[in-house]
Amino acid sequence: MAEAPILTKELDGAVAILTLNRPEARNALSEELMGALQTALDQAAGDKAVKAVVIAASGPAFCAGHDLKQMTPHMSDPDKGRVYFEKLFAQCSRLMQAIVRCPKPVIAQVHGIATAAGCQLVASCDLAVASDAARFATPGVNIGLFCSTPMVALSRNVPRKQAMEMLLTGDLIDAKTAKAIGLVNHVSTHDELRVTTMHLAHKIASKSRASVALGKEAFYRQLDMSLSEAYDYASEVMTRNMMMADANEGICAFIDKRTPKWEA
């Protein structure tokens, strides 16, 4: 029998669903899985039929972080694994940034634990929906490996003191706490998780693809600007948006009290 793919892909209307499929390894982010997810995201970014992306997972866990079994043998390399680890963490960083830079909104659908780089994956997504059974942690500190790269995404989603507590203790937090601190947007029952996620994804997919792409890019770019720079930049973006055909259609539809017809 052929081995099951480590990442499965399906299209539900205009929503691409990418499912991590290493259940026996708790969907740990091996080099191969990161490469497959990167390729799928790049394809979705360029596919006009796709207007939103959902990242889900199979098995009991969402994602347990990096694949320590794949990493550990390299500690015996002549350089103690330095070259390998630099390459691995650079690959992971590119993947997380690809999520942010993808012109399509990316939603994490989290049904189980999301730890270390798995928590980083959730934090890197634009939105996240969690089951009430989901748990989140950055537990590297427990094995002498501070979660420095997960920290980047976590600290951009969660207030500083809450982020530091997660990083310094390695403790698991439940879905309710994750929502309270801003790591996830919505919490549902386990049985309703997919329905809740897809309702959100299809709602976003019903909007203008061009304006959403423009807005997502602007959202992340302005975060690192001063207040005055952000307003100058956002004003320029709004001007460009107003010149778009979809903006004209949307405004006319609003005035005419009808449903807008966006450009393909």
C-alpha positions as CSV (number, residue, x, y, z in Angstrom):
1,M,0.0,0.0,0.0
2,A,1.2,3.5,-0.8
3,E,2.0,5.7,2.2
4,A,-0.6,8.3,3.0
5,P,0.4,11.9,2.0
6,I,1.9,13.9,4.9
7,L,-0.4,16.8,3.8
8,T,-3.8,16.5,2.3
9,K,-5.6,19.2,0.3
10,E,-9.2,19.7,-0.6
11,L,-11.3,22.6,-1.9
12,D,-14.6,23.5,-0.3
13,G,-16.0,26.2,-2.6
14,A,-13.4,29.0,-2.5
15,V,-11.8,27.6,0.7
16,A,-8.6,25.5,0.4
17,I,-8.3,23.1,3.4
18,L,-4.7,21.9,4.1
19,T,-4.6,19.1,6.6
20,L,-1.4,18.1,8.4
21,N,-1.4,14.3,8.2
22,R,1.3,12.8,10.4
23,P,-1.0,11.6,13.2
24,E,1.4,9.0,14.4
25,A,4.0,11.8,15.0
26,R,1.4,14.2,16.4
27,N,1.8,16.2,13.2
28,A,5.3,17.2,14.2
29,L,6.8,19.7,11.7
30,S,9.4,17.6,9.9
31,E,11.4,19.1,7.1
32,E,9.1,17.3,4.6
33,L,5.9,18.4,6.2
34,M,7.1,22.0,6.3
35,G,8.1,21.8,2.7
36,A,4.7,20.3,1.7
37,L,2.8,23.0,3.6
38,Q,5.0,25.8,2.1
39,T,4.3,24.5,-1.4
40,A,0.6,24.2,-0.8
41,L,0.5,27.8,0.6
42,D,2.4,29.1,-2.4
43,Q,-0.1,27.3,-4.7
44,A,-3.1,28.7,-2.8
45,A,-1.6,32.2,-3.0
46,G,-1.5,32.1,-6.8
47,D,-4.8,30.2,-7.3
48,K,-7.7,32.6,-8.2
49,A,-10.2,30.0,-7.2
50,V,-9.0,30.2,-3.6
51,K,-10.1,33.0,-1.4
52,A,-9.3,31.7,2.0
53,V,-7.1,28.9,3.5
54,V,-7.8,26.6,6.5
55,I,-4.9,24.7,8.1
56,A,-6.3,21.6,10.0
57,A,-4.8,18.4,11.2
58,S,-5.6,14.7,11.6
59,G,-5.2,12.5,14.6
60,P,-5.3,13.4,18.3
61,A,-3.0,16.4,18.1
62,F,-3.0,19.6,16.0
63,C,0.8,19.9,16.0
64,A,3.4,19.0,18.6
65,G,6.1,21.3,17.2
66,H,9.4,20.4,15.5
67,D,10.2,16.7,14.9
68,L,12.7,16.1,17.7
69,K,13.3,12.5,16.5
70,Q,14.4,14.0,13.1
71,M,16.5,16.7,14.8
72,T,18.3,14.8,17.6
73,P,20.7,12.6,15.4
74,H,22.3,15.8,14.1
75,M,23.5,16.7,17.5
76,S,26.2,14.1,16.7
77,D,27.4,15.9,13.6
78,P,30.9,17.2,13.7
79,D,29.6,20.8,14.2
80,K,27.0,19.5,16.8
81,G,24.3,20.1,14.2
82,R,24.8,23.9,13.8
83,V,24.5,23.9,10.0
84,Y,21.5,21.6,10.1
85,F,19.7,23.5,12.8
86,E,20.3,26.9,11.1
87,K,18.8,25.5,7.9
88,L,15.9,23.9,9.7
89,F,14.9,27.0,11.7
90,A,15.3,29.2,8.6
91,Q,12.9,26.9,6.7
92,C,10.4,27.1,9.6
93,S,10.7,30.9,9.7
94,R,10.1,31.1,5.9
95,L,7.0,29.0,6.4
96,M,5.6,31.2,9.1
97,Q,6.3,34.3,7.1
98,A,4.6,32.8,4.1
99,I,1.4,32.5,6.1
100,V,1.6,36.2,7.0
101,R,2.4,37.2,3.4
102,C,-0.1,35.0,1.7
103,P,-2.7,37.3,0.1
104,K,-5.5,34.9,1.2
105,P,-6.5,34.9,4.9
106,V,-5.3,31.8,6.6
107,I,-7.3,30.2,9.5
108,A,-6.0,27.6,11.9
109,Q,-8.6,24.9,12.9
110,V,-7.2,23.5,16.2
111,H,-8.7,20.4,17.6
112,G,-6.0,19.2,19.9
113,I,-2.7,20.2,21.4
114,A,-0.6,22.9,19.7
115,T,2.8,23.1,21.3
116,A,6.1,24.8,20.5
117,A,6.3,25.3,16.8
118,G,2.7,24.1,16.6
119,C,1.6,27.0,18.8
120,Q,3.8,29.2,16.6
121,L,1.8,27.9,13.6
122,V,-1.5,28.9,15.2
123,A,-0.2,32.3,16.2
124,S,1.2,32.9,12.7
125,C,-2.3,32.3,11.1
126,D,-4.5,35.3,10.6
127,L,-7.3,33.8,12.6
128,A,-7.8,30.7,14.7
129,V,-10.8,28.6,15.7
130,A,-10.2,26.1,18.5
131,S,-12.1,23.1,19.9
132,D,-12.8,23.3,23.7
133,A,-10.5,20.3,23.9
134,A,-7.5,22.2,22.4
135,R,-4.5,23.1,24.5
136,F,-1.6,25.4,23.8
137,A,2.0,25.7,25.1
138,T,5.5,26.8,24.4
139,P,7.2,24.0,26.5
140,G,10.7,24.2,25.2
141,V,11.9,25.6,28.5
142,N,11.1,22.3,30.1
143,I,13.8,20.5,28.1
144,G,16.3,23.3,28.1
145,L,15.3,24.7,24.7
146,F,13.6,28.1,25.1
147,C,10.9,28.5,22.4
148,S,12.6,31.5,20.8
149,T,11.2,31.2,17.3
150,P,7.6,30.4,18.5
151,M,8.1,33.5,20.7
152,V,8.1,35.8,17.6
153,A,4.6,34.8,16.6
154,L,3.3,34.4,20.1
155,S,4.5,37.9,21.3
156,R,2.7,39.4,18.3
157,N,-0.6,37.9,19.2
158,V,-0.6,37.8,23.0
159,P,0.1,40.6,25.6
160,R,3.6,40.5,26.9
161,K,3.1,39.2,30.4
162,Q,0.9,36.4,29.2
163,A,3.4,35.5,26.5
164,M,6.3,35.5,28.9
165,E,4.4,33.3,31.4
166,M,3.8,30.7,28.6
167,L,7.4,30.9,27.5
168,L,8.9,30.8,31.1
169,T,6.7,28.1,32.5
170,G,6.0,25.9,29.5
171,D,2.5,25.3,31.0
172,L,-0.5,24.3,28.9
173,I,-3.3,26.7,28.6
174,D,-6.8,25.7,27.6
175,A,-8.9,27.0,24.7
176,K,-10.9,29.4,26.9
177,T,-7.7,31.0,28.2
178,A,-6.3,31.1,24.6
179,K,-9.3,33.1,23.5
180,A,-9.2,35.4,26.5
181,I,-5.5,36.4,25.7
182,G,-6.1,36.7,22.0
183,L,-4.3,33.6,20.7
184,V,-7.6,32.3,19.1
185,N,-10.7,34.0,17.9
186,H,-13.4,31.4,18.6
187,V,-13.9,28.3,20.7
188,S,-16.4,25.7,19.7
189,T,-17.3,22.2,20.8
190,H,-15.2,19.5,19.2
191,D,-18.1,18.3,17.1
192,E,-18.9,21.7,15.8
193,L,-15.3,22.8,15.1
194,R,-15.3,22.2,11.4
195,V,-18.7,23.8,11.0
196,T,-17.6,26.9,12.9
197,T,-14.3,27.2,11.1
198,M,-15.9,26.8,7.6
199,H,-18.6,29.3,8.4
200,L,-15.9,31.8,9.2
201,A,-13.8,30.9,6.1
202,H,-16.8,31.1,3.7
203,K,-17.9,34.4,5.2
204,I,-14.4,35.8,4.4
205,A,-14.4,34.1,1.0
206,S,-17.6,36.0,0.1
207,K,-15.7,39.3,0.3
208,S,-13.8,41.0,-2.5
209,R,-10.6,39.0,-3.1
210,A,-8.7,42.1,-4.2
211,S,-9.6,44.3,-1.3
212,V,-9.0,41.5,1.3
213,A,-5.5,40.9,-0.2
214,L,-4.7,44.6,-0.1
215,G,-6.1,44.9,3.4
216,K,-4.2,41.9,4.8
217,E,-0.9,43.2,3.5
218,A,-1.6,46.7,4.9
219,F,-2.6,45.3,8.3
220,Y,0.8,43.7,8.9
221,R,2.9,46.4,7.3
222,Q,1.4,49.2,9.5
223,L,1.9,47.4,12.7
224,D,5.6,48.2,12.7
225,M,5.1,51.9,11.9
226,S,4.7,54.9,14.1
227,L,1.1,56.3,14.4
228,S,1.7,59.1,11.9
229,E,3.5,56.8,9.4
230,A,0.7,54.2,9.8
231,Y,-2.0,56.8,9.0
232,D,0.0,58.1,6.0
233,Y,0.4,54.6,4.7
234,A,-3.2,53.6,5.4
235,S,-4.5,56.7,3.6
236,E,-2.5,55.8,0.6
237,V,-3.8,52.2,0.7
238,M,-7.4,53.5,1.1
239,T,-6.9,55.7,-2.0
240,R,-5.6,52.7,-4.0
241,N,-8.6,50.7,-2.8
242,M,-11.0,53.3,-3.8
243,M,-9.6,53.1,-7.4
244,M,-10.4,49.4,-7.6
245,A,-13.4,48.1,-9.6
246,D,-14.6,46.1,-6.6
247,A,-14.8,49.2,-4.4
248,N,-16.9,50.9,-7.1
249,E,-19.1,47.8,-7.3
250,G,-19.4,47.5,-3.6
251,I,-20.4,51.1,-3.0
252,C,-22.9,51.0,-5.8
253,A,-24.4,47.8,-4.5
254,F,-24.7,49.3,-1.1
255,I,-26.5,52.3,-2.4
256,D,-28.7,50.2,-4.6
257,K,-29.4,47.7,-1.8
258,R,-28.3,44.7,-3.7
259,T,-25.6,42.0,-3.3
260,P,-22.2,43.1,-4.9
261,K,-20.7,41.1,-7.8
262,W,-17.0,41.0,-7.3
263,E,-14.4,40.6,-10.0
264,A,-13.3,37.0,-10.4
